[in-house]
Amino acid sequence: MTSKSEQAWAVAGQVALATRDPSIDGHLWYGVMTTGVYCRISCPSPAPKPDNTRFFSSPSAALAAGFRACKRCHPDQLVPMPPYLERAMDALAKGVSPTQTAARLGIAPATLSRAFKRWLGFSPKQLELFAKTDRFKARMLDGQGVMRAALDAGFNDDKALYRSASTYVGMTPGAYGGDRLLTFGLAAVPLGWLLVAMHRHGLVFAGLGGTPGEVMLDLLRRFPNARLAPMDEAAGDALQTLSGQLAGGPWQSIPVELAATAFRLRVWHALRDIAPGQTLNYAELAARLDSPTAARAIGSACAANPICLSIPCHRVLPKSGGLGGYYWRPWRKAFLLALESRSTQ
Protein backbone atom coordinates (compact mmCIF):
# COMPACT_ATOMS: atom_id res chain seq x y z
CA MET A 1 0.00 0.00 0.00
CA THR A 2 1.27 3.47 -0.86
CA SER A 3 1.87 5.62 2.21
CA LYS A 4 0.42 9.11 2.70
CA SER A 5 3.94 10.49 2.32
CA GLU A 6 4.50 8.73 -1.02
CA GLN A 7 1.12 9.91 -2.28
CA ALA A 8 1.94 13.50 -1.30
CA TRP A 9 5.34 13.28 -3.00
CA ALA A 10 3.60 12.04 -6.14
CA VAL A 11 1.27 15.06 -6.09
CA ALA A 12 4.21 17.42 -5.55
CA GLY A 13 6.12 15.81 -8.37
CA GLN A 14 3.29 15.91 -10.89
CA VAL A 15 2.69 19.61 -10.18
CA ALA A 16 6.41 20.32 -10.55
CA LEU A 17 6.68 18.32 -13.75
CA ALA A 18 3.72 20.13 -15.29
CA THR A 19 5.45 23.49 -14.79
CA ARG A 20 8.93 22.46 -15.99
CA ASP A 21 10.14 25.31 -13.79
CA PRO A 22 13.98 25.25 -13.71
CA SER A 23 13.95 26.77 -10.21
CA ILE A 24 12.82 23.34 -8.97
CA ASP A 25 16.00 21.71 -10.29
CA GLY A 26 18.15 20.64 -7.38
CA HIS A 27 15.14 20.07 -5.13
CA LEU A 28 13.23 17.31 -6.92
CA TRP A 29 14.05 14.67 -9.56
CA TYR A 30 11.84 12.25 -11.46
CA GLY A 31 12.41 8.73 -12.78
CA VAL A 32 10.67 6.98 -15.67
CA MET A 33 9.96 3.36 -14.85
CA THR A 34 9.63 2.27 -18.48
CA THR A 35 13.15 3.47 -19.34
CA GLY A 36 14.94 3.25 -15.99
CA VAL A 37 16.19 6.84 -16.43
CA TYR A 38 15.92 9.73 -13.95
CA CYS A 39 15.94 13.43 -14.91
CA ARG A 40 15.88 16.94 -13.53
CA ILE A 41 12.43 18.56 -13.60
CA SER A 42 13.32 20.94 -16.45
CA CYS A 43 14.50 18.12 -18.76
CA PRO A 44 13.20 18.78 -22.31
CA SER A 45 12.33 15.11 -22.81
CA PRO A 46 8.61 14.35 -23.30
CA ALA A 47 6.75 14.09 -20.00
CA PRO A 48 6.05 10.48 -19.00
CA LYS A 49 2.64 9.15 -18.04
CA PRO A 50 1.89 9.69 -14.33
CA ASP A 51 1.63 5.95 -13.70
CA ASN A 52 5.18 5.48 -15.04
CA THR A 53 6.74 8.21 -12.91
CA ARG A 54 8.54 8.20 -9.57
CA PHE A 55 9.91 11.21 -7.72
CA PHE A 56 13.04 11.56 -5.61
CA SER A 57 14.49 14.17 -3.27
CA SER A 58 18.09 13.48 -4.38
CA PRO A 59 20.07 11.76 -7.19
CA SER A 60 21.35 9.20 -4.66
CA ALA A 61 17.75 8.18 -3.91
CA ALA A 62 17.11 7.68 -7.62
CA LEU A 63 20.29 5.62 -8.00
CA ALA A 64 19.37 3.50 -4.97
CA ALA A 65 16.03 2.76 -6.64
CA GLY A 66 17.82 1.44 -9.72
CA PHE A 67 17.57 4.45 -12.07
CA ARG A 68 20.44 5.80 -14.18
CA ALA A 69 21.12 9.46 -15.01
CA CYS A 70 19.62 10.98 -18.15
CA LYS A 71 22.27 11.72 -20.79
CA ARG A 72 20.24 14.67 -22.05
CA CYS A 73 19.77 16.78 -18.91
CA HIS A 74 22.59 15.30 -16.73
CA PRO A 75 20.65 15.46 -13.44
CA ASP A 76 23.73 14.32 -11.49
CA GLN A 77 25.73 17.34 -12.62
CA LEU A 78 23.84 20.22 -11.03
CA VAL A 79 26.63 22.68 -10.25
CA PRO A 80 26.50 24.32 -6.78
CA MET A 81 26.45 28.10 -6.45
CA PRO A 82 29.99 29.54 -6.66
CA PRO A 83 31.24 30.45 -3.15
CA TYR A 84 32.56 33.81 -4.35
CA LEU A 85 28.99 35.08 -4.85
CA GLU A 86 28.51 35.56 -1.12
CA ARG A 87 31.65 37.71 -0.97
CA ALA A 88 30.47 39.64 -4.01
CA MET A 89 27.05 40.36 -2.46
CA ASP A 90 28.70 41.58 0.73
CA ALA A 91 31.03 43.93 -1.18
CA LEU A 92 28.23 45.36 -3.34
CA ALA A 93 26.05 45.94 -0.27
CA LYS A 94 28.90 47.97 1.26
CA GLY A 95 29.16 50.26 -1.75
CA VAL A 96 31.90 48.62 -3.82
CA SER A 97 31.12 48.93 -7.55
CA PRO A 98 30.52 45.80 -9.66
CA THR A 99 33.75 46.41 -11.60
CA GLN A 100 35.81 46.79 -8.42
CA THR A 101 34.12 43.76 -6.88
CA ALA A 102 35.01 41.61 -9.88
CA ALA A 103 38.62 42.85 -9.72
CA ARG A 104 38.86 41.98 -6.01
CA LEU A 105 37.63 38.47 -6.78
CA GLY A 106 40.02 38.05 -9.70
CA ILE A 107 37.29 37.45 -12.28
CA ALA A 108 35.95 39.36 -15.29
CA PRO A 109 32.93 41.67 -14.73
CA ALA A 110 31.02 39.67 -17.38
CA THR A 111 31.69 36.45 -15.45
CA LEU A 112 30.35 38.04 -12.27
CA SER A 113 27.25 39.31 -14.10
CA ARG A 114 26.50 35.91 -15.63
CA ALA A 115 26.88 34.19 -12.24
CA PHE A 116 24.51 36.69 -10.59
CA LYS A 117 21.89 36.20 -13.29
CA ARG A 118 22.12 32.41 -13.18
CA TRP A 119 22.23 31.83 -9.43
CA LEU A 120 20.59 34.88 -7.87
CA GLY A 121 18.14 36.14 -10.47
CA PHE A 122 19.41 39.73 -10.61
CA SER A 123 22.50 41.59 -11.81
CA PRO A 124 25.37 43.08 -9.75
CA LYS A 125 24.19 46.53 -10.87
CA GLN A 126 20.69 45.86 -9.51
CA LEU A 127 22.11 44.83 -6.13
CA GLU A 128 24.35 47.92 -6.09
CA LEU A 129 21.36 50.21 -6.77
CA PHE A 130 19.25 48.43 -4.15
CA ALA A 131 22.00 48.94 -1.54
CA LYS A 132 22.32 52.62 -2.47
CA THR A 133 18.57 53.09 -2.17
CA ASP A 134 18.54 51.49 1.25
CA ARG A 135 21.38 53.80 2.43
CA PHE A 136 19.45 56.77 1.02
CA LYS A 137 16.33 55.80 2.99
CA ALA A 138 18.32 55.50 6.21
CA ARG A 139 19.85 58.98 5.75
CA MET A 140 16.47 60.52 4.94
CA LEU A 141 15.01 59.06 8.12
CA ASP A 142 17.96 60.52 10.04
CA GLY A 143 16.80 63.98 8.94
CA GLN A 144 19.00 64.73 5.93
CA GLY A 145 17.60 66.51 2.88
CA VAL A 146 16.93 64.61 -0.32
CA MET A 147 20.03 65.65 -2.28
CA ARG A 148 22.44 65.43 0.67
CA ALA A 149 21.12 61.95 1.48
CA ALA A 150 21.42 60.95 -2.18
CA LEU A 151 25.04 62.07 -2.44
CA ASP A 152 26.01 60.37 0.83
CA ALA A 153 24.35 57.15 -0.37
CA GLY A 154 26.39 57.16 -3.58
CA PHE A 155 24.01 58.61 -6.19
CA ASN A 156 25.74 61.02 -8.56
CA ASP A 157 22.61 62.71 -9.93
CA ASP A 158 18.91 63.01 -9.21
CA LYS A 159 17.88 61.02 -12.29
CA ALA A 160 19.69 57.91 -11.02
CA LEU A 161 18.11 58.40 -7.61
CA TYR A 162 14.56 58.64 -8.95
CA ARG A 163 15.00 55.64 -11.25
CA SER A 164 16.30 53.53 -8.39
CA ALA A 165 13.60 54.68 -5.99
CA SER A 166 10.81 53.89 -8.42
CA THR A 167 12.27 50.48 -9.26
CA TYR A 168 13.16 49.20 -5.79
CA VAL A 169 10.63 50.75 -3.45
CA GLY A 170 7.78 51.88 -5.71
CA MET A 171 7.74 55.54 -4.67
CA THR A 172 9.55 58.81 -5.27
CA PRO A 173 12.28 59.96 -2.85
CA GLY A 174 10.05 62.60 -1.30
CA ALA A 175 7.51 59.97 -0.33
CA TYR A 176 9.75 58.13 2.14
CA GLY A 177 8.48 58.21 5.69
CA GLY A 178 8.05 56.25 8.89
CA ASP A 179 10.80 54.58 10.84
CA ARG A 180 9.97 50.89 10.50
CA LEU A 181 13.22 48.96 10.63
CA LEU A 182 13.16 45.33 9.52
CA THR A 183 16.04 42.95 10.12
CA PHE A 184 16.22 40.17 7.58
CA GLY A 185 17.98 36.91 6.87
CA LEU A 186 18.26 34.76 3.75
CA ALA A 187 19.15 31.07 3.41
CA ALA A 188 19.14 28.31 0.80
CA VAL A 189 16.60 25.61 1.74
CA PRO A 190 15.18 22.48 0.06
CA LEU A 191 12.44 24.60 -1.55
CA GLY A 192 14.78 27.22 -3.02
CA TRP A 193 15.48 30.36 -0.95
CA LEU A 194 13.86 31.38 2.32
CA LEU A 195 13.83 35.02 3.47
CA VAL A 196 12.58 36.18 6.88
CA ALA A 197 12.07 39.74 8.12
CA MET A 198 11.52 40.75 11.75
CA HIS A 199 10.12 43.88 13.39
CA ARG A 200 10.25 44.69 17.10
CA HIS A 201 7.53 42.28 18.19
CA GLY A 202 7.83 39.37 15.79
CA LEU A 203 8.03 37.96 12.31
CA VAL A 204 6.41 40.14 9.64
CA PHE A 205 7.48 38.24 6.53
CA ALA A 206 8.67 34.78 5.57
CA GLY A 207 8.76 34.01 1.87
CA LEU A 208 10.03 31.37 -0.54
CA GLY A 209 11.44 31.87 -4.02
CA GLY A 210 13.52 30.27 -6.71
CA THR A 211 16.21 32.96 -6.40
CA PRO A 212 17.22 35.51 -3.74
CA GLY A 213 16.12 38.27 -6.11
CA GLU A 214 12.61 36.86 -6.43
CA VAL A 215 11.99 36.63 -2.70
CA MET A 216 13.67 39.97 -1.95
CA LEU A 217 11.40 41.73 -4.43
CA ASP A 218 8.43 40.06 -2.76
CA LEU A 219 9.52 41.57 0.56
CA LEU A 220 10.00 45.03 -0.99
CA ARG A 221 6.58 44.97 -2.64
CA ARG A 222 4.92 44.18 0.69
CA PHE A 223 6.96 46.69 2.76
CA PRO A 224 7.95 49.47 0.34
CA ASN A 225 8.57 52.04 3.04
CA ALA A 226 10.66 50.00 5.48
CA ARG A 227 14.36 50.22 6.16
CA LEU A 228 16.28 46.95 6.00
CA ALA A 229 19.10 46.00 8.33
CA PRO A 230 21.37 42.94 8.43
CA MET A 231 20.25 39.88 10.35
CA ASP A 232 20.23 40.23 14.13
CA GLU A 233 19.77 37.51 16.75
CA ALA A 234 15.96 37.45 16.47
CA ALA A 235 15.97 37.18 12.67
CA GLY A 236 18.71 34.56 12.86
CA ASP A 237 16.71 32.47 15.32
CA ALA A 238 13.60 32.67 13.11
CA LEU A 239 15.58 31.75 10.01
CA GLN A 240 17.17 28.80 11.79
CA THR A 241 13.81 27.58 13.11
CA LEU A 242 12.04 27.75 9.76
CA SER A 243 15.01 26.26 7.89
CA GLY A 244 15.00 23.39 10.38
CA GLN A 245 11.30 22.80 9.79
CA LEU A 246 11.92 22.59 6.04
CA ALA A 247 14.60 19.99 6.72
CA GLY A 248 12.12 17.81 8.62
CA GLY A 249 12.66 19.24 12.11
CA PRO A 250 9.91 19.91 14.66
CA TRP A 251 7.34 22.61 13.94
CA GLN A 252 7.71 25.46 16.43
CA SER A 253 5.59 28.54 17.01
CA ILE A 254 7.29 31.87 16.24
CA PRO A 255 5.86 35.22 17.41
CA VAL A 256 4.38 37.14 14.48
CA GLU A 257 3.50 40.80 14.01
CA LEU A 258 0.58 41.24 11.63
CA ALA A 259 -1.16 44.23 10.06
CA ALA A 260 -4.32 43.68 8.03
CA THR A 261 -8.09 43.96 8.16
CA ALA A 262 -9.83 42.45 11.17
CA PHE A 263 -11.19 39.57 9.08
CA ARG A 264 -7.81 38.64 7.61
CA LEU A 265 -6.24 38.72 11.06
CA ARG A 266 -8.93 36.28 12.27
CA VAL A 267 -8.18 33.97 9.34
CA TRP A 268 -4.42 34.07 9.87
CA HIS A 269 -4.73 33.36 13.58
CA ALA A 270 -7.11 30.47 12.83
CA LEU A 271 -4.56 29.02 10.42
CA ARG A 272 -2.03 28.87 13.26
CA ASP A 273 -4.41 26.56 15.13
CA ILE A 274 -4.26 23.88 12.41
CA ALA A 275 -1.77 21.27 13.62
CA PRO A 276 1.00 19.84 11.39
CA GLY A 277 -0.26 16.86 9.44
CA GLN A 278 -3.85 18.10 9.51
CA THR A 279 -5.76 19.93 6.77
CA LEU A 280 -9.07 21.77 6.46
CA ASN A 281 -11.04 22.84 3.45
CA TYR A 282 -12.14 26.44 3.02
CA ALA A 283 -15.70 25.69 4.13
CA GLU A 284 -14.50 23.97 7.32
CA LEU A 285 -12.28 26.93 8.15
CA ALA A 286 -15.20 29.29 7.50
CA ALA A 287 -17.31 27.26 9.94
CA ARG A 288 -14.59 27.53 12.60
CA LEU A 289 -14.74 31.31 12.19
CA ASP A 290 -18.54 31.33 12.45
CA SER A 291 -18.62 32.76 8.92
CA PRO A 292 -20.11 29.92 6.85
CA THR A 293 -20.54 32.06 3.72
CA ALA A 294 -17.00 33.46 3.76
CA ALA A 295 -15.11 30.61 2.05
CA ARG A 296 -14.12 32.82 -0.88
CA ALA A 297 -12.92 35.63 1.40
CA ILE A 298 -10.90 33.08 3.35
CA GLY A 299 -9.23 32.02 0.11
CA SER A 300 -8.32 35.66 -0.53
CA ALA A 301 -6.87 35.98 2.98
CA CYS A 302 -4.76 32.86 2.43
CA ALA A 303 -3.44 34.28 -0.85
CA ALA A 304 -2.45 37.52 0.93
CA ASN A 305 -0.67 35.73 3.78
CA PRO A 306 2.81 37.31 4.21
CA ILE A 307 4.31 34.53 6.35
CA CYS A 308 4.76 31.02 5.05
CA LEU A 309 5.13 28.09 7.48
CA SER A 310 4.37 30.02 10.67
CA ILE A 311 0.97 30.95 9.24
CA PRO A 312 0.32 27.61 7.54
CA CYS A 313 -2.06 28.48 4.73
CA HIS A 314 -0.74 25.40 2.91
CA ARG A 315 -2.93 23.31 5.24
CA VAL A 316 -6.13 24.59 3.60
CA LEU A 317 -7.36 22.60 0.59
CA PRO A 318 -10.35 22.86 -1.76
CA LYS A 319 -13.42 20.86 -0.78
CA SER A 320 -13.57 19.48 -4.34
CA GLY A 321 -10.13 17.89 -4.01
CA GLY A 322 -6.65 18.66 -5.29
CA LEU A 323 -4.13 21.14 -3.95
CA GLY A 324 -5.77 24.43 -4.79
CA GLY A 325 -3.74 27.61 -5.06
CA TYR A 326 -0.66 28.64 -3.10
CA TYR A 327 1.10 31.99 -3.34
CA TRP A 328 4.54 30.37 -3.22
CA ARG A 329 3.58 27.85 -5.95
CA PRO A 330 1.52 24.66 -5.63
CA TRP A 331 4.49 22.29 -5.88
CA ARG A 332 5.88 23.80 -2.67
CA LYS A 333 2.49 23.36 -1.00
CA ALA A 334 2.52 19.68 -1.95
CA PHE A 335 6.08 19.35 -0.62
CA LEU A 336 5.09 20.86 2.73
CA LEU A 337 2.08 18.57 3.06
CA ALA A 338 4.30 15.59 2.22
CA LEU A 339 6.87 16.67 4.80
CA GLU A 340 4.22 17.03 7.50
CA SER A 341 2.52 13.73 6.72
CA ARG A 342 5.91 12.02 6.91
CA SER A 343 6.82 13.63 10.24
CA THR A 344 3.48 12.78 11.90
CA GLN A 345 3.35 9.13 10.89
C-alpha positions as CSV (number, residue, x, y, z in Angstrom):
1,M,0.0,0.0,0.0
2,T,1.3,3.5,-0.9
3,S,1.9,5.6,2.2
4,K,0.4,9.1,2.7
5,S,3.9,10.5,2.3
6,E,4.5,8.7,-1.0
7,Q,1.1,9.9,-2.3
8,A,1.9,13.5,-1.3
9,W,5.3,13.3,-3.0
10,A,3.6,12.0,-6.1
11,V,1.3,15.1,-6.1
12,A,4.2,17.4,-5.5
13,G,6.1,15.8,-8.4
14,Q,3.3,15.9,-10.9
15,V,2.7,19.6,-10.2
16,A,6.4,20.3,-10.5
17,L,6.7,18.3,-13.8
18,A,3.7,20.1,-15.3
19,T,5.4,23.5,-14.8
20,R,8.9,22.5,-16.0
21,D,10.1,25.3,-13.8
22,P,14.0,25.2,-13.7
23,S,14.0,26.8,-10.2
24,I,12.8,23.3,-9.0
25,D,16.0,21.7,-10.3
26,G,18.1,20.6,-7.4
27,H,15.1,20.1,-5.1
28,L,13.2,17.3,-6.9
29,W,14.1,14.7,-9.6
30,Y,11.8,12.2,-11.5
31,G,12.4,8.7,-12.8
32,V,10.7,7.0,-15.7
33,M,10.0,3.4,-14.9
34,T,9.6,2.3,-18.5
35,T,13.2,3.5,-19.3
36,G,14.9,3.3,-16.0
37,V,16.2,6.8,-16.4
38,Y,15.9,9.7,-14.0
39,C,15.9,13.4,-14.9
40,R,15.9,16.9,-13.5
41,I,12.4,18.6,-13.6
42,S,13.3,20.9,-16.5
43,C,14.5,18.1,-18.8
44,P,13.2,18.8,-22.3
45,S,12.3,15.1,-22.8
46,P,8.6,14.3,-23.3
47,A,6.8,14.1,-20.0
48,P,6.1,10.5,-19.0
49,K,2.6,9.1,-18.0
50,P,1.9,9.7,-14.3
51,D,1.6,5.9,-13.7
52,N,5.2,5.5,-15.0
53,T,6.7,8.2,-12.9
54,R,8.5,8.2,-9.6
55,F,9.9,11.2,-7.7
56,F,13.0,11.6,-5.6
57,S,14.5,14.2,-3.3
58,S,18.1,13.5,-4.4
59,P,20.1,11.8,-7.2
60,S,21.4,9.2,-4.7
61,A,17.8,8.2,-3.9
62,A,17.1,7.7,-7.6
63,L,20.3,5.6,-8.0
64,A,19.4,3.5,-5.0
65,A,16.0,2.8,-6.6
66,G,17.8,1.4,-9.7
67,F,17.6,4.4,-12.1
68,R,20.4,5.8,-14.2
69,A,21.1,9.5,-15.0
70,C,19.6,11.0,-18.1
71,K,22.3,11.7,-20.8
72,R,20.2,14.7,-22.1
73,C,19.8,16.8,-18.9
74,H,22.6,15.3,-16.7
75,P,20.7,15.5,-13.4
76,D,23.7,14.3,-11.5
77,Q,25.7,17.3,-12.6
78,L,23.8,20.2,-11.0
79,V,26.6,22.7,-10.3
80,P,26.5,24.3,-6.8
81,M,26.5,28.1,-6.4
82,P,30.0,29.5,-6.7
83,P,31.2,30.5,-3.2
84,Y,32.6,33.8,-4.4
85,L,29.0,35.1,-4.9
86,E,28.5,35.6,-1.1
87,R,31.7,37.7,-1.0
88,A,30.5,39.6,-4.0
89,M,27.1,40.4,-2.5
90,D,28.7,41.6,0.7
91,A,31.0,43.9,-1.2
92,L,28.2,45.4,-3.3
93,A,26.1,45.9,-0.3
94,K,28.9,48.0,1.3
95,G,29.2,50.3,-1.8
96,V,31.9,48.6,-3.8
97,S,31.1,48.9,-7.5
98,P,30.5,45.8,-9.7
99,T,33.8,46.4,-11.6
100,Q,35.8,46.8,-8.4
101,T,34.1,43.8,-6.9
102,A,35.0,41.6,-9.9
103,A,38.6,42.8,-9.7
104,R,38.9,42.0,-6.0
105,L,37.6,38.5,-6.8
106,G,40.0,38.1,-9.7
107,I,37.3,37.4,-12.3
108,A,36.0,39.4,-15.3
109,P,32.9,41.7,-14.7
110,A,31.0,39.7,-17.4
111,T,31.7,36.4,-15.4
112,L,30.3,38.0,-12.3
113,S,27.3,39.3,-14.1
114,R,26.5,35.9,-15.6
115,A,26.9,34.2,-12.2
116,F,24.5,36.7,-10.6
117,K,21.9,36.2,-13.3
118,R,22.1,32.4,-13.2
119,W,22.2,31.8,-9.4
120,L,20.6,34.9,-7.9
121,G,18.1,36.1,-10.5
122,F,19.4,39.7,-10.6
123,S,22.5,41.6,-11.8
124,P,25.4,43.1,-9.8
125,K,24.2,46.5,-10.9
126,Q,20.7,45.9,-9.5
127,L,22.1,44.8,-6.1
128,E,24.4,47.9,-6.1
129,L,21.4,50.2,-6.8
130,F,19.2,48.4,-4.2
131,A,22.0,48.9,-1.5
132,K,22.3,52.6,-2.5
133,T,18.6,53.1,-2.2
134,D,18.5,51.5,1.3
135,R,21.4,53.8,2.4
136,F,19.4,56.8,1.0
137,K,16.3,55.8,3.0
138,A,18.3,55.5,6.2
139,R,19.8,59.0,5.7
140,M,16.5,60.5,4.9
141,L,15.0,59.1,8.1
142,D,18.0,60.5,10.0
143,G,16.8,64.0,8.9
144,Q,19.0,64.7,5.9
145,G,17.6,66.5,2.9
146,V,16.9,64.6,-0.3
147,M,20.0,65.7,-2.3
148,R,22.4,65.4,0.7
149,A,21.1,61.9,1.5
150,A,21.4,61.0,-2.2
151,L,25.0,62.1,-2.4
152,D,26.0,60.4,0.8
153,A,24.3,57.1,-0.4
154,G,26.4,57.2,-3.6
155,F,24.0,58.6,-6.2
156,N,25.7,61.0,-8.6
157,D,22.6,62.7,-9.9
158,D,18.9,63.0,-9.2
159,K,17.9,61.0,-12.3
160,A,19.7,57.9,-11.0
161,L,18.1,58.4,-7.6
162,Y,14.6,58.6,-8.9
163,R,15.0,55.6,-11.3
164,S,16.3,53.5,-8.4
165,A,13.6,54.7,-6.0
166,S,10.8,53.9,-8.4
167,T,12.3,50.5,-9.3
168,Y,13.2,49.2,-5.8
169,V,10.6,50.8,-3.4
170,G,7.8,51.9,-5.7
171,M,7.7,55.5,-4.7
172,T,9.6,58.8,-5.3
173,P,12.3,60.0,-2.8
174,G,10.1,62.6,-1.3
175,A,7.5,60.0,-0.3
176,Y,9.8,58.1,2.1
177,G,8.5,58.2,5.7
178,G,8.1,56.2,8.9
179,D,10.8,54.6,10.8
180,R,10.0,50.9,10.5
181,L,13.2,49.0,10.6
182,L,13.2,45.3,9.5
183,T,16.0,42.9,10.1
184,F,16.2,40.2,7.6
185,G,18.0,36.9,6.9
186,L,18.3,34.8,3.8
187,A,19.2,31.1,3.4
188,A,19.1,28.3,0.8
189,V,16.6,25.6,1.7
190,P,15.2,22.5,0.1
191,L,12.4,24.6,-1.5
192,G,14.8,27.2,-3.0
193,W,15.5,30.4,-1.0
194,L,13.9,31.4,2.3
195,L,13.8,35.0,3.5
196,V,12.6,36.2,6.9
197,A,12.1,39.7,8.1
198,M,11.5,40.7,11.7
199,H,10.1,43.9,13.4
200,R,10.2,44.7,17.1
201,H,7.5,42.3,18.2
202,G,7.8,39.4,15.8
203,L,8.0,38.0,12.3
204,V,6.4,40.1,9.6
205,F,7.5,38.2,6.5
206,A,8.7,34.8,5.6
207,G,8.8,34.0,1.9
208,L,10.0,31.4,-0.5
209,G,11.4,31.9,-4.0
210,G,13.5,30.3,-6.7
211,T,16.2,33.0,-6.4
212,P,17.2,35.5,-3.7
213,G,16.1,38.3,-6.1
214,E,12.6,36.9,-6.4
215,V,12.0,36.6,-2.7
216,M,13.7,40.0,-2.0
217,L,11.4,41.7,-4.4
218,D,8.4,40.1,-2.8
219,L,9.5,41.6,0.6
220,L,10.0,45.0,-1.0
221,R,6.6,45.0,-2.6
222,R,4.9,44.2,0.7
223,F,7.0,46.7,2.8
224,P,7.9,49.5,0.3
225,N,8.6,52.0,3.0
226,A,10.7,50.0,5.5
227,R,14.4,50.2,6.2
228,L,16.3,47.0,6.0
229,A,19.1,46.0,8.3
230,P,21.4,42.9,8.4
231,M,20.2,39.9,10.3
232,D,20.2,40.2,14.1
233,E,19.8,37.5,16.7
234,A,16.0,37.5,16.5
235,A,16.0,37.2,12.7
236,G,18.7,34.6,12.9
237,D,16.7,32.5,15.3
238,A,13.6,32.7,13.1
239,L,15.6,31.8,10.0
240,Q,17.2,28.8,11.8
241,T,13.8,27.6,13.1
242,L,12.0,27.7,9.8
243,S,15.0,26.3,7.9
244,G,15.0,23.4,10.4
245,Q,11.3,22.8,9.8
246,L,11.9,22.6,6.0
247,A,14.6,20.0,6.7
248,G,12.1,17.8,8.6
249,G,12.7,19.2,12.1
250,P,9.9,19.9,14.7
251,W,7.3,22.6,13.9
252,Q,7.7,25.5,16.4
253,S,5.6,28.5,17.0
254,I,7.3,31.9,16.2
255,P,5.9,35.2,17.4
256,V,4.4,37.1,14.5
257,E,3.5,40.8,14.0
258,L,0.6,41.2,11.6
259,A,-1.2,44.2,10.1
260,A,-4.3,43.7,8.0
261,T,-8.1,44.0,8.2
262,A,-9.8,42.4,11.2
263,F,-11.2,39.6,9.1
264,R,-7.8,38.6,7.6
265,L,-6.2,38.7,11.1
266,R,-8.9,36.3,12.3
267,V,-8.2,34.0,9.3
268,W,-4.4,34.1,9.9
269,H,-4.7,33.4,13.6
270,A,-7.1,30.5,12.8
271,L,-4.6,29.0,10.4
272,R,-2.0,28.9,13.3
273,D,-4.4,26.6,15.1
274,I,-4.3,23.9,12.4
275,A,-1.8,21.3,13.6
276,P,1.0,19.8,11.4
277,G,-0.3,16.9,9.4
278,Q,-3.9,18.1,9.5
279,T,-5.8,19.9,6.8
280,L,-9.1,21.8,6.5
281,N,-11.0,22.8,3.4
282,Y,-12.1,26.4,3.0
283,A,-15.7,25.7,4.1
284,E,-14.5,24.0,7.3
285,L,-12.3,26.9,8.2
286,A,-15.2,29.3,7.5
287,A,-17.3,27.3,9.9
288,R,-14.6,27.5,12.6
289,L,-14.7,31.3,12.2
290,D,-18.5,31.3,12.5
291,S,-18.6,32.8,8.9
292,P,-20.1,29.9,6.8
293,T,-20.5,32.1,3.7
294,A,-17.0,33.5,3.8
295,A,-15.1,30.6,2.1
296,R,-14.1,32.8,-0.9
297,A,-12.9,35.6,1.4
298,I,-10.9,33.1,3.4
299,G,-9.2,32.0,0.1
300,S,-8.3,35.7,-0.5
301,A,-6.9,36.0,3.0
302,C,-4.8,32.9,2.4
303,A,-3.4,34.3,-0.8
304,A,-2.5,37.5,0.9
305,N,-0.7,35.7,3.8
306,P,2.8,37.3,4.2
307,I,4.3,34.5,6.4
308,C,4.8,31.0,5.1
309,L,5.1,28.1,7.5
310,S,4.4,30.0,10.7
311,I,1.0,30.9,9.2
312,P,0.3,27.6,7.5
313,C,-2.1,28.5,4.7
314,H,-0.7,25.4,2.9
315,R,-2.9,23.3,5.2
316,V,-6.1,24.6,3.6
317,L,-7.4,22.6,0.6
318,P,-10.4,22.9,-1.8
319,K,-13.4,20.9,-0.8
320,S,-13.6,19.5,-4.3
321,G,-10.1,17.9,-4.0
322,G,-6.6,18.7,-5.3
323,L,-4.1,21.1,-3.9
324,G,-5.8,24.4,-4.8
325,G,-3.7,27.6,-5.1
326,Y,-0.7,28.6,-3.1
327,Y,1.1,32.0,-3.3
328,W,4.5,30.4,-3.2
329,R,3.6,27.8,-5.9
330,P,1.5,24.7,-5.6
331,W,4.5,22.3,-5.9
332,R,5.9,23.8,-2.7
333,K,2.5,23.4,-1.0
334,A,2.5,19.7,-1.9
335,F,6.1,19.4,-0.6
336,L,5.1,20.9,2.7
337,L,2.1,18.6,3.1
338,A,4.3,15.6,2.2
339,L,6.9,16.7,4.8
340,E,4.2,17.0,7.5
341,S,2.5,13.7,6.7
342,R,5.9,12.0,6.9
343,S,6.8,13.6,10.2
344,T,3.5,12.8,11.9
345,Q,3.3,9.1,10.9
